């Protein structure tokens, strides 16, 4: 009975029980030009993150200054940051879900829009360092 009361108390207090709630740090529309193949999801602050930034800077994107600013994000010591490029239409946000060892991004918003050409979006998320494995799968 005490266990149930303790769980209820934690739930009512809003504790996340170590789930490390992801935080959307940046959401940037890249335009309709298809990003280069080297623009897969990466962890920022790594060699892969630096190559990711160079790849996007060489691409024909609509706002390179916003991309550079988004990819310059530096998380606090207790968090890690990840960047994803996702195709969409007229979305205005994104959500990151953590399922075991996988980090997955889905674009949100922009419902009921008839889209003739795909647009691409850069998202940068930070997550609690302790809530994910050392080498998560990024999707």
C-alpha positions as a Python dict, from the first residue, in 0.01 Angstrom:
ca = {
    (1, 'X'): (0, 0, 0),
    (2, 'X'): (287, 240, 78),
    (3, 'X'): (436, 171, -266),
    (4, 'X'): (111, 273, -438),
    (5, 'X'): (88, 590, -230),
    (6, 'X'): (451, 679, -310),
    (7, 'X'): (392, 627, -683),
    (8, 'X'): (77, 838, -672),
    (9, 'X'): (261, 1112, -486),
    (10, 'X'): (542, 1113, -746),
    (11, 'X'): (290, 1125, -1028),
    (12, 'X'): (101, 1416, -873),
    (13, 'X'): (425, 1601, -802),
    (14, 'X'): (513, 1585, -1170),
    (15, 'X'): (833, 1385, -1129),
    (16, 'X'): (956, 1240, -1455),
    (17, 'X'): (1103, 930, -1287),
    (18, 'X'): (1427, 961, -1481),
    (19, 'X'): (1275, 970, -1828),
    (20, 'X'): (1487, 1273, -1918),
    (21, 'X'): (1227, 1479, -2095),
    (22, 'X'): (1356, 1587, -2435),
    (23, 'X'): (1362, 1961, -2506),
    (24, 'X'): (1330, 2108, -2854),
    (25, 'X'): (1615, 2360, -2879),
    (26, 'X'): (1579, 2458, -3247),
    (27, 'X'): (1337, 2405, -3533),
    (28, 'X'): (1453, 2544, -3869),
    (29, 'X'): (1290, 2510, -4211),
    (30, 'X'): (1556, 2420, -4467),
    (31, 'X'): (1343, 2464, -4779),
    (32, 'X'): (1242, 2220, -5050),
    (33, 'X'): (1587, 2129, -5187),
    (34, 'X'): (1662, 1772, -5082),
    (35, 'X'): (1946, 1769, -4825),
    (36, 'X'): (2261, 1575, -4916),
    (37, 'X'): (2295, 1211, -4811),
    (38, 'X'): (2540, 1305, -4534),
    (39, 'X'): (2273, 1489, -4339),
    (40, 'X'): (2160, 1195, -4125),
    (41, 'X'): (2092, 1243, -3754),
    (42, 'X'): (2394, 1308, -3531),
    (43, 'X'): (2500, 1403, -3183),
    (44, 'X'): (2624, 1763, -3163),
    (45, 'X'): (2969, 1825, -3021),
    (46, 'X'): (3114, 1519, -3197),
    (47, 'X'): (3318, 1476, -3516),
    (48, 'X'): (2999, 1350, -3682),
    (49, 'X'): (2821, 1665, -3572),
    (50, 'X'): (3090, 1883, -3728),
    (51, 'X'): (3070, 1693, -4057),
    (52, 'X'): (2690, 1721, -4045),
    (53, 'X'): (2720, 2100, -4015),
    (54, 'X'): (2967, 2120, -4306),
    (55, 'X'): (2735, 1905, -4520),
    (56, 'X'): (2436, 2130, -4453),
    (57, 'X'): (2640, 2445, -4513),
    (58, 'X'): (2738, 2314, -4859),
    (59, 'X'): (2375, 2232, -4942),
    (60, 'X'): (2126, 2471, -5101),
    (61, 'X'): (1932, 2560, -4788),
    (62, 'X'): (1713, 2866, -4747),
    (63, 'X'): (1865, 3009, -4427),
    (64, 'X'): (2226, 2907, -4354),
    (65, 'X'): (2262, 3155, -4064),
    (66, 'X'): (1974, 2994, -3871),
    (67, 'X'): (2118, 2648, -3943),
    (68, 'X'): (2462, 2752, -3818),
    (69, 'X'): (2307, 2899, -3502),
    (70, 'X'): (2099, 2586, -3438),
    (71, 'X'): (2397, 2354, -3483),
    (72, 'X'): (2612, 2570, -3254),
    (73, 'X'): (2390, 2480, -2959),
    (74, 'X'): (2596, 2356, -2664),
    (75, 'X'): (2405, 2165, -2397),
    (76, 'X'): (2480, 2188, -2026),
    (77, 'X'): (2705, 1918, -1878),
    (78, 'X'): (2408, 1705, -1769),
    (79, 'X'): (2250, 1698, -2118),
    (80, 'X'): (2336, 1581, -2469),
    (81, 'X'): (2219, 1737, -2797),
    (82, 'X'): (2112, 1570, -3120),
    (83, 'X'): (2029, 1710, -3465),
    (84, 'X'): (1787, 1555, -3715),
    (85, 'X'): (1677, 1649, -4068),
    (86, 'X'): (1323, 1538, -4146),
    (87, 'X'): (1101, 1577, -4454),
    (88, 'X'): (761, 1731, -4409),
    (89, 'X'): (527, 1992, -4547),
    (90, 'X'): (410, 2281, -4329),
    (91, 'X'): (495, 2153, -3981),
    (92, 'X'): (576, 2402, -3708),
    (93, 'X'): (731, 2181, -3442),
    (94, 'X'): (870, 1840, -3357),
    (95, 'X'): (868, 1581, -3079),
    (96, 'X'): (1143, 1343, -2976),
    (97, 'X'): (1053, 1011, -2822),
    (98, 'X'): (1292, 781, -2639),
    (99, 'X'): (1218, 412, -2672),
    (100, 'X'): (1484, 194, -2506),
    (101, 'X'): (1799, 278, -2704),
    (102, 'X'): (1629, 468, -2990),
    (103, 'X'): (1570, 842, -3025),
    (104, 'X'): (1300, 912, -3283),
    (105, 'X'): (1178, 1248, -3414),
    (106, 'X'): (836, 1319, -3558),
    (107, 'X'): (732, 1654, -3700),
    (108, 'X'): (414, 1813, -3562),
    (109, 'X'): (164, 2077, -3669),
    (110, 'X'): (67, 2184, -4018),
    (111, 'X'): (-234, 1955, -4035),
    (112, 'X'): (-481, 1984, -4322),
    (113, 'X'): (-227, 2137, -4560),
    (114, 'X'): (-211, 2013, -4918),
    (115, 'X'): (159, 1995, -4992),
    (116, 'X'): (281, 1957, -5351),
    (117, 'X'): (651, 1963, -5262),
    (118, 'X'): (823, 1830, -4954),
    (119, 'X'): (1003, 2070, -4726),
    (120, 'X'): (1288, 1969, -4498),
    (121, 'X'): (1334, 2069, -4136),
    (122, 'X'): (1631, 2073, -3901),
    (123, 'X'): (1551, 1992, -3540),
    (124, 'X'): (1788, 2007, -3245),
    (125, 'X'): (1691, 1838, -2920),
    (126, 'X'): (1862, 1808, -2586),
    (127, 'X'): (1803, 1520, -2344),
    (128, 'X'): (1922, 1433, -1996),
    (129, 'X'): (2255, 1252, -2025),
    (130, 'X'): (2146, 979, -1783),
    (131, 'X'): (1822, 902, -1967),
    (132, 'X'): (1979, 751, -2280),
    (133, 'X'): (2247, 492, -2357),
    (134, 'X'): (2602, 593, -2454),
    (135, 'X'): (2536, 516, -2822),
    (136, 'X'): (2165, 556, -2900),
    (137, 'X'): (2010, 471, -3235),
    (138, 'X'): (1893, 792, -3405),
    (139, 'X'): (1588, 794, -3634),
}
